[in-house]
Amino acid sequence: MKHLFILILATISFGGFTQEKSDIENSETNFHHCYYPENSVTIGVGSTYSFKLNTVGVNTRVYYNVGEKWCFGPEFSYVEGSEETLYDMSFIGHYIIETPLVGIYPVVGGNYSIEKSEDNSISAFGIVFGGGVHRNFKNFTVFGEYTHIQSQLQDDFVSLGLMFTVDK
C-alpha cells in the first residue's frame, strides 16, 4: 500500500517538471494542463486496487467532456481475487478544479457491482464518491483516484492510469 501512495505522489511530481503551463496553452491543439477541450471524448485504461479483495484489477473509462471543467461517463472495473471476482460498473461525473500543477476533481456517481464466488453471486446498486488528480500532456492524461462504493457490496479503490482525449 505504501508503494501505491509513493507512485501517486511521483506521478503528480513528474507532471510539474515535464511541461510548462504556457507550453501547453500555446500549443497548436490548445490543450491545457488540467482542462479538456469542450465537446471532446476521453478514453482511459488503468489499474485499480480493491481494498476488500486486497488485489489489483483493471479499470476502463470513457468520458464526454461537456465543457473544459465538466465531464461524465461510464467506468468498468474487473478485479479477480483468490476466492471472488468483482465486476464494477459506474456512471461518474467530475468537476475539475485547476491548480498550478494538476487538476483536482471530486468523483460522484451511481454504481452497480456484481461479486461472484464459486457458489454465490451477489449484486447491488449504490453510489460512488471520492476524489482524484490528473495532469494533461497534450492529448494524454495521467490520473490517480480514490473512490468509495457505498452499497451492500462496499469497497474502496485506488486507481492509476492513462487517458487519451479525442478533440473534435
C-alpha positions in Angstrom: 0.0 0.0 0.0 2.9 2.3 0.8 4.3 1.8 -2.7 1.0 2.8 -4.2 0.9 6.1 -2.5 4.5 6.8 -3.4 3.6 6.1 -7.1 0.7 8.6 -6.9 3.0 11.3 -5.4 5.7 10.6 -8.1 3.1 10.8 -10.8 1.9 14.2 -9.5 5.5 15.5 -9.1 6.5 14.2 -12.5 3.7 16.3 -14.1 5.1 19.5 -12.6 8.5 19.2 -14.1 7.8 17.9 -17.6 5.9 20.7 -19.3 5.2 24.3 -18.5 1.7 25.7 -18.5 2.4 28.2 -21.2 3.8 25.5 -23.5 0.5 23.6 -23.3 -1.7 26.6 -23.6 0.2 27.9 -26.7 0.4 24.5 -28.5 -1.4 24.0 -31.8 -4.2 22.0 -30.2 -4.6 24.4 -27.3 -4.5 21.7 -24.6 -4.5 22.9 -21.1 -2.6 21.2 -18.2 -5.8 20.1 -16.5 -8.9 21.2 -18.5 -10.3 19.3 -21.5 -11.4 20.7 -24.9 -15.2 21.3 -24.9 -17.3 18.5 -26.6 -14.3 16.1 -26.7 -14.2 12.4 -25.7 -11.6 10.9 -23.3 -10.9 7.1 -23.3 -8.8 5.6 -20.5 -7.4 2.5 -19.0 -5.6 1.8 -15.8 -5.0 -0.5 -12.8 -7.3 -0.4 -9.8 -6.6 -1.8 -6.3 -9.6 -3.2 -4.3 -9.1 -2.9 -0.6 -11.8 -5.5 0.1 -10.3 -8.2 -2.2 -6.7 -7.0 -1.5 -5.7 -7.3 -5.1 -5.2 -5.3 -8.3 -7.5 -5.4 -11.3 -8.1 -3.4 -14.5 -10.2 -0.2 -15.0 -11.6 1.3 -18.2 -13.5 4.5 -18.8 -15.0 6.8 -21.4 -15.9 10.4 -20.6 -17.7 13.0 -22.6 -16.2 16.5 -21.8 -19.2 18.8 -21.8 -17.0 21.8 -21.1 -13.5 22.4 -20.0 -14.2 21.6 -16.4 -17.2 19.2 -16.6 -17.1 15.6 -17.8 -19.2 12.4 -17.2 -19.3 8.8 -18.4 -19.2 5.1 -17.7 -16.4 3.2 -16.0 -15.9 -0.5 -15.7 -13.5 -2.3 -13.3 -12.7 -6.0 -13.2 -10.9 -7.4 -10.1 -10.2 -11.1 -9.6 -9.3 -12.2 -6.0 -8.3 -15.6 -4.7 -11.9 -16.6 -4.0 -14.1 -13.8 -5.6 -14.4 -11.9 -8.8 -15.8 -8.3 -8.8 -17.4 -6.6 -11.8 -17.9 -3.0 -11.0 -19.8 -0.6 -13.3 -20.3 3.1 -12.5 -21.6 6.2 -14.2 -19.3 9.1 -13.0 -19.3 12.9 -13.1 -16.3 15.2 -12.5 -15.8 18.9 -12.0 -12.2 19.8 -12.5 -10.5 22.4 -10.1 -7.3 23.9 -11.5 -4.1 24.1 -9.5 -0.7 25.2 -10.9 0.5 21.6 -11.5 -2.6 19.3 -11.7 -6.3 19.2 -11.9 -8.2 18.0 -8.8 -11.7 16.7 -9.0 -14.4 15.1 -6.9 -15.8 11.8 -8.1 -19.6 11.4 -7.8 -21.9 8.9 -9.4 -24.1 5.7 -9.4 -22.7 2.2 -9.2 -23.8 -1.4 -9.9 -21.5 -4.2 -8.7 -21.5 -8.0 -9.1 -19.4 -10.1 -6.8 -19.1 -13.8 -7.8 -17.6 -16.7 -6.0 -17.7 -20.4 -6.8 -21.0 -21.0 -5.0 -22.5 -17.5 -4.8 -23.3 -14.4 -6.8 -24.4 -11.0 -5.2 -25.2 -7.8 -7.0 -26.1 -4.4 -5.6 -26.8 -0.8 -6.7 -25.1 2.0 -4.8 -23.3 5.3 -5.0 -19.7 6.0 -5.6 -17.8 9.1 -4.4 -14.2 10.1 -3.9 -11.5 12.3 -5.5 -8.7 12.3 -8.0 -5.9 14.2 -9.6 -4.7 14.3 -13.2 -2.2 16.0 -15.4 -2.6 16.5 -19.2 0.3 16.1 -21.6 -1.4 17.3 -24.8 -3.9 14.6 -25.7 -2.7 12.2 -22.9 -3.6 12.4 -19.3 -2.1 10.6 -16.3 -4.6 10.2 -13.4 -4.8 8.8 -9.8 -8.1 8.4 -7.9 -9.5 7.2 -4.6 -13.2 6.0 -4.7 -15.5 4.5 -2.2 -18.6 2.5 -3.1 -21.5 2.7 -0.7 -23.8 -0.3 -1.2 -24.4 -3.8 0.1 -21.0 -4.5 -1.6 -19.0 -1.7 -0.1 -15.4 -1.4 -1.3 -12.6 1.2 -1.6 -10.4 1.6 -4.7 -7.2 3.4 -5.7 -6.8 3.7 -9.4 -3.9 4.8 -11.6 -3.9 5.1 -15.3 -3.6 6.9 -18.6 -6.3 8.5 -20.8 -6.4 9.8 -24.3 -8.5 12.7 -25.4 -10.0 12.9 -28.9 -10.6 16.6 -29.8 -13.4 17.1 -32.2 
